[in-house]
Amino acid sequence: MQAAQRSWQLRLRTLCEAPPAPDFPCFLLATPALRGLAQRLAAYTHRRDLPTGLADELDRFVDAFADYLRTAEGEDAFGGARRAG
């Protein structure tokens, strides 16, 4: 999913009103659950070109998953110090 993350991260910079945080899980657009949204976004390269409904759907996606990898305390669930073992 690293390639999907990089690809969608670049695309979302121009498709979103405000670019998502660097740790935003852009790769989710490459999953079967979000295939429909990804396919509808494929034809567009700039936010100004998105139909209003699609722009709203993209905004809802970004809002819904903004904290996807963060714990309740706010830290990155997969980041931080490695455990000694």
PyMOL commands that set and color helices and strands:
alter all, ss='L'
color gray80, all
select helices_A, chain A and resi 2-15+26-30+32-41+47-49+52-65
alter helices_A, ss='H'
color red, helices_A
deselect
rebuild
show_as cartoon
